[in-house]
Amino acid sequence: MLAAGDVVLLIGGLGAGKTLFTKGVMSGLGYDVDEVTSPSFSLVNLYETDRFDVYHIDLWRLDRGGDIAEAVGLNEIVENENVVTLIEWADRLQDSNFSNRTFTITISGDGDDARTIAIEQKS
């Protein structure tokens, strides 16, 4: 269902499964999931697929007081028409109003109990 230009905001606590969710998306795109890793230290990973490029961004280590979007070049990334952007810890963004079609995925639970996943779409 994802299309080029889409933004996916992933929200959930530590261990909720945000990176695992990203691996599922990448598997659906025919990408080798063994190559999908958490960008906690690199902040941004780029995965090239046949359909579109996927930017996987992790905001965990960034200070909420700074301009997080600027720190990872988010505005330039989402302006690219042939990109899907997946953002872990998206609740750290001060302004998450994108002109792109945006999905907010909220994952509750940490793996010890069943997870609950809520999906909201903003056009």
C-alpha positions in Angstrom: 0.0 0.0 0.0 3.0 2.3 0.5 3.8 4.6 -2.4 6.7 6.9 -3.3 6.4 10.1 -1.2 4.8 8.4 1.8 6.0 9.2 5.4 5.6 6.6 8.1 5.9 7.8 11.7 6.8 5.0 14.1 6.0 5.5 17.7 6.6 3.1 20.6 8.8 2.5 23.6 12.2 0.8 23.6 11.8 -2.8 22.4 8.3 -2.2 21.0 9.3 -3.5 17.5 9.8 -0.3 15.4 12.8 -1.8 13.6 11.1 -5.1 13.3 8.1 -3.4 11.7 10.6 -1.7 9.3 12.0 -5.1 8.4 8.5 -6.3 7.6 8.0 -3.3 5.2 11.3 -4.0 3.6 10.5 -7.7 3.2 7.3 -6.8 1.4 9.5 -4.8 -1.0 11.7 -7.8 -1.7 14.6 -6.3 0.2 17.0 -8.6 2.2 15.9 -8.0 5.8 19.3 -9.1 7.1 20.6 -5.8 5.6 18.0 -3.8 7.6 19.5 -2.5 10.9 18.5 0.1 13.4 19.9 3.4 12.5 20.3 4.4 16.2 23.9 5.4 15.7 24.0 6.3 12.0 20.7 8.2 12.4 19.7 7.5 8.8 19.9 4.3 6.7 19.1 4.3 2.9 17.7 1.1 1.3 17.3 1.1 -2.4 14.5 -1.1 -3.8 13.1 -1.6 -7.3 10.0 0.5 -6.5 11.5 3.4 -4.6 14.2 4.3 -2.1 13.5 3.9 1.6 15.0 6.2 4.2 15.0 4.6 7.7 15.5 7.3 10.3 16.0 6.9 14.1 15.6 10.0 16.3 16.3 8.3 19.6 19.7 9.9 20.2 18.7 13.4 19.2 18.0 16.1 21.7 14.4 17.2 21.8 15.5 20.8 22.3 17.3 21.0 19.0 16.0 21.1 15.4 15.7 17.3 15.0 14.4 17.5 11.4 17.4 19.7 10.4 19.8 17.3 12.1 18.9 14.4 9.8 18.0 16.5 6.7 14.4 15.4 7.0 12.9 18.2 4.8 15.2 17.3 1.9 14.5 13.6 2.3 10.6 13.9 2.2 10.7 16.3 -0.7 12.2 13.5 -2.9 9.3 12.1 -4.9 10.8 8.6 -5.2 11.3 8.0 -1.5 9.3 6.4 1.4 10.5 7.7 4.8 10.2 5.6 7.9 10.9 7.5 11.1 11.5 5.7 14.5 10.8 7.8 17.6 8.8 10.2 15.5 7.1 11.5 18.6 10.4 13.5 19.2 9.6 15.7 16.2 8.2 19.0 17.2 6.3 19.5 14.0 5.2 16.3 12.2 2.8 17.9 9.7 4.0 16.7 6.3 2.3 17.6 3.0 3.0 14.0 2.0 0.6 11.2 2.7 1.5 10.2 6.3 0.9 7.1 8.4 1.3 7.1 12.1 2.0 3.6 13.5 1.8 3.4 17.3 3.1 0.1 18.8 2.3 -0.7 22.4 4.0 -3.4 24.3 7.5 -4.6 24.5 7.5 -8.2 23.3 6.8 -9.8 26.7 3.1 -9.4 26.1 1.2 -9.2 22.8 1.7 -5.9 21.0 -1.0 -3.6 19.9 -0.5 -1.7 16.7 -2.6 1.3 15.8 -2.4 2.8 12.3 -3.7 6.3 11.4 -3.5 7.8 8.0 -3.4 11.5 7.2 -3.7 12.5 3.5 
